[in-house]
Amino acid sequence: MTDTILATHANGVATLTFNRPDALNALSEAMAVELCTRLERLTQEPAVRAIVLTGAGRAFMAGGDVHAMRAALELSAARRERTIGKLVRHAQRAVELISHSAKPVMASVNGTAAGFGLSLVAACDVAIAAADATFTSAYNRLGTSPDGGATFTLPRLMGARTAAEWLYLDERYSAEDALRVGLVNWVVPAAELARATTERAARLAALSLAAFSHTKHLISDAPRHTLGAQLVAEQRAFLACTAQDDFREGTRAFTERRAPAFGAADRTALHATHPGNRVNSANREEQTV
């Protein structure tokens, strides 16, 4: 791995921090490859129950690396398409991994989210933004159409007309604008973003992952279904959840009037066997992923 992405893991939450602050975390090919590799690993890691994406410095992510793409224009047509195509394909793969993740993925937007950065925010399951964060498409300004699933996710989040405005005109929108149209779930003062992200990520990590995964797919599939088909899908998902240990724990916790501890047995086993966890659990020591 390179240092284009910093990765930490604490209390079941893995945080990936885009780490090209001098370039406003613009997505290079190396960074895109690393993002895909880390997402693939984290979505399969039992100790990870939620994933947070954020940026170092003044930006979440200011789109793709325009300087690298401009340099590719000096290459032959075949090499240019191959070079730029690699970046786009890895970016698209990252969005697919988030879409298919059975674990919650949250964007914590600390500054500018432009181009693919905007697409990435829209691809996440939930998003929180600092009050001074800004959002813009930026694709038309470069003379290109969007990528990263923006033409799929934005219309579903904010409606086709509003998404068209965002994607055609490349205006700069505030965090409050993003909240109003449904791109982000929460807006907090910039000084409180880290604390608020940790708090909400902990709530995500405490979810029943089986229930979350089924709910995520039900929401995603709903636009393609009739009401009848969606009711059948809900019934199948509900019964699938009742076959899981989390349902036993949830019903037991309900009758005992306490909060459920989903996945507690798995976390206890992992805590006992993982060398980095042989400390008092109250210490909550952060680990590098």
Buried (B, 14 or more C-beta within 10 A) or exposed (E): EEEBBBBBBBBBBBBBBBBBBEBBBBBBBBBBBBBBBBBBBBBEBEBBBBBBBBBBBEBBBBBBBBEBBEEBEEEEEEEBEEBBEBBBBBBBBBBEBBBEBEBBBBBBBBBBBBBBBBBBBBBBBBBBBBBBBBBBBBBEEBEBEBBBBBBBBBBBBBEEEBBBBBBEEBEEBBBEBBBBBBBBBBBBEBEEBBEBBBEBBBEBBBBBBBBBBBBBBBEEEBEEBEEEEBEEBBEEBEEBBEEBBBBEBBEEBEEEEEEBBBBEEBBEEBBEEEEEBEEEEEEEEEBEB
